[in-house]
């Protein structure tokens, strides 16, 4: 059986795509989608990607949001410090034994983003 190899992109609607693209580049280091052959796309490091549909009654993230992004990070403490220095609110800091550490932020349009430092 042929299977997919990973996520090739995440596409979602935004009120101000240019501003949101700049926010993700500035605060999370995600390069914008290339519009020509000279631009470097974001290349994720190899690692676990979790694909997990949640029930529509989940309280894991806001009920008015259809999705939550989850990004792997190498050093959650450093990332959280960097984001706090940029006045980005951090919430839902927690540790799950055997899974890793988590923290939550929201982009300027209110989309939830979970940052995950996998257990080593």
C-alpha positions as a Markdown table, in Angstrom:
| # | Residue | x | y | z |
|---|---|---|---|---|
| 1 | Unk | 0.0 | 0.0 | 0.0 |
| 2 | Unk | 1.3 | 3.5 | -0.9 |
| 3 | Unk | 1.2 | 6.0 | 2.0 |
| 4 | Unk | 1.9 | 9.7 | 2.3 |
| 5 | Unk | 5.3 | 10.8 | 3.4 |
| 6 | Unk | 4.4 | 13.8 | 5.5 |
| 7 | Unk | 2.7 | 17.1 | 5.5 |
| 8 | Unk | 3.3 | 19.1 | 2.3 |
| 9 | Unk | 1.6 | 22.2 | 3.5 |
| 10 | Unk | -1.0 | 23.7 | 5.8 |
| 11 | Unk | -3.5 | 26.0 | 4.1 |
| 12 | Unk | -6.0 | 28.1 | 5.9 |
| 13 | Unk | -8.0 | 31.3 | 5.5 |
| 14 | Unk | -6.8 | 34.5 | 7.0 |
| 15 | Unk | -8.2 | 38.0 | 7.3 |
| 16 | Unk | -4.8 | 39.5 | 6.5 |
| 17 | Unk | -2.6 | 36.9 | 4.9 |
| 18 | Unk | 0.4 | 39.2 | 4.4 |
| 19 | Unk | 0.5 | 40.3 | 8.0 |
| 20 | Unk | 0.0 | 36.7 | 9.3 |
| 21 | Unk | 2.7 | 35.4 | 7.0 |
| 22 | Unk | 5.1 | 38.1 | 8.4 |
| 23 | Unk | 4.1 | 37.2 | 12.0 |
| 24 | Unk | 4.9 | 33.4 | 11.5 |
| 25 | Unk | 8.2 | 34.3 | 9.9 |
| 26 | Unk | 9.2 | 36.8 | 12.6 |
| 27 | Unk | 8.2 | 34.8 | 15.7 |
| 28 | Unk | 8.3 | 31.2 | 14.6 |
| 29 | Unk | 10.9 | 31.2 | 11.8 |
| 30 | Unk | 8.5 | 29.8 | 9.1 |
| 31 | Unk | 9.4 | 31.1 | 5.7 |
| 32 | Unk | 6.5 | 32.2 | 3.5 |
| 33 | Unk | 5.4 | 30.0 | 0.6 |
| 34 | Unk | 7.7 | 30.6 | -2.4 |
| 35 | Unk | 6.4 | 32.7 | -5.2 |
| 36 | Unk | 9.4 | 32.2 | -7.4 |
| 37 | Unk | 12.4 | 29.9 | -7.8 |
| 38 | Unk | 14.7 | 32.2 | -5.7 |
| 39 | Unk | 12.7 | 32.0 | -2.5 |
| 40 | Unk | 13.6 | 29.3 | 0.1 |
| 41 | Unk | 10.5 | 27.5 | 1.4 |
| 42 | Unk | 10.2 | 26.4 | 5.1 |
| 43 | Unk | 11.9 | 23.0 | 5.5 |
| 44 | Unk | 10.8 | 21.2 | 8.6 |
| 45 | Unk | 13.3 | 19.0 | 10.4 |
| 46 | Unk | 12.6 | 15.3 | 10.3 |
| 47 | Unk | 10.7 | 14.0 | 13.2 |
| 48 | Unk | 7.3 | 12.9 | 14.5 |
| 49 | Unk | 4.2 | 14.4 | 13.0 |
| 50 | Unk | 0.9 | 13.6 | 14.8 |
| 51 | Unk | -2.3 | 13.5 | 12.8 |
| 52 | Unk | -5.2 | 13.6 | 15.3 |
| 53 | Unk | -8.8 | 14.5 | 14.5 |
| 54 | Unk | -10.5 | 15.5 | 17.7 |
| 55 | Unk | -14.2 | 15.2 | 18.5 |
| 56 | Unk | -16.2 | 18.3 | 17.7 |
| 57 | Unk | -17.0 | 18.6 | 21.5 |
| 58 | Unk | -13.3 | 18.7 | 22.5 |
| 59 | Unk | -12.2 | 21.3 | 25.1 |
| 60 | Unk | -8.5 | 20.8 | 24.2 |
| 61 | Unk | -8.7 | 24.0 | 22.1 |
| 62 | Unk | -11.3 | 26.7 | 21.5 |
| 63 | Unk | -14.7 | 25.6 | 20.3 |
| 64 | Unk | -14.9 | 28.3 | 17.6 |
| 65 | Unk | -11.6 | 27.1 | 16.0 |
| 66 | Unk | -11.6 | 24.1 | 13.5 |
| 67 | Unk | -7.9 | 23.4 | 14.0 |
| 68 | Unk | -4.9 | 23.9 | 16.2 |
| 69 | Unk | -1.4 | 23.9 | 14.8 |
| 70 | Unk | 1.3 | 22.0 | 16.7 |
| 71 | Unk | 5.0 | 22.7 | 16.0 |
| 72 | Unk | 7.9 | 20.7 | 17.3 |
| 73 | Unk | 10.6 | 22.8 | 19.0 |
| 74 | Unk | 14.1 | 21.8 | 20.2 |
| 75 | Unk | 14.1 | 24.0 | 23.2 |
| 76 | Unk | 10.8 | 25.0 | 24.6 |
| 77 | Unk | 12.3 | 27.3 | 27.3 |
| 78 | Unk | 14.2 | 29.3 | 24.8 |
| 79 | Unk | 11.2 | 29.6 | 22.5 |
| 80 | Unk | 8.9 | 30.7 | 25.3 |
| 81 | Unk | 11.4 | 33.3 | 26.4 |
| 82 | Unk | 11.7 | 34.6 | 22.9 |
| 83 | Unk | 8.0 | 34.8 | 22.5 |
| 84 | Unk | 7.5 | 36.5 | 25.9 |
| 85 | Unk | 10.1 | 39.1 | 24.9 |
| 86 | Unk | 7.9 | 39.9 | 21.9 |
| 87 | Unk | 4.9 | 40.3 | 24.3 |
| 88 | Unk | 3.2 | 37.1 | 23.0 |
| 89 | Unk | 1.1 | 35.5 | 25.7 |
| 90 | Unk | 2.0 | 31.9 | 26.7 |
| 91 | Unk | -0.6 | 29.6 | 28.2 |
| 92 | Unk | -1.3 | 25.9 | 28.8 |
| 93 | Unk | 2.3 | 25.1 | 29.8 |
| 94 | Unk | 2.4 | 21.4 | 30.8 |
| 95 | Unk | 4.4 | 18.2 | 30.7 |
| 96 | Unk | 3.1 | 14.8 | 29.7 |
| 97 | Unk | 5.3 | 12.0 | 30.9 |
| 98 | Unk | 6.8 | 10.1 | 28.0 |
| 99 | Unk | 5.4 | 12.6 | 25.5 |
| 100 | Unk | 7.1 | 15.9 | 26.2 |
| 101 | Unk | 6.5 | 19.5 | 27.2 |
| 102 | Unk | 3.9 | 21.9 | 25.7 |
| 103 | Unk | 3.0 | 25.6 | 25.7 |
| 104 | Unk | 0.2 | 27.4 | 23.8 |
| 105 | Unk | 0.2 | 30.7 | 22.0 |
| 106 | Unk | -2.2 | 32.3 | 19.5 |
| 107 | Unk | -1.4 | 34.0 | 16.3 |
| 108 | Unk | -2.7 | 37.6 | 15.7 |
| 109 | Unk | -6.0 | 36.2 | 14.2 |
| 110 | Unk | -6.6 | 34.0 | 17.3 |
| 111 | Unk | -5.6 | 30.6 | 15.8 |
| 112 | Unk | -4.2 | 28.3 | 18.6 |
| 113 | Unk | -0.7 | 27.1 | 18.2 |
| 114 | Unk | 0.8 | 24.4 | 20.5 |
| 115 | Unk | 4.5 | 24.3 | 20.8 |
| 116 | Unk | 5.9 | 20.8 | 21.7 |
| 117 | Unk | 9.3 | 19.8 | 22.9 |
| 118 | Unk | 9.2 | 16.0 | 22.5 |
| 119 | Unk | 10.5 | 13.9 | 25.4 |
| 120 | Unk | 14.0 | 12.8 | 24.9 |
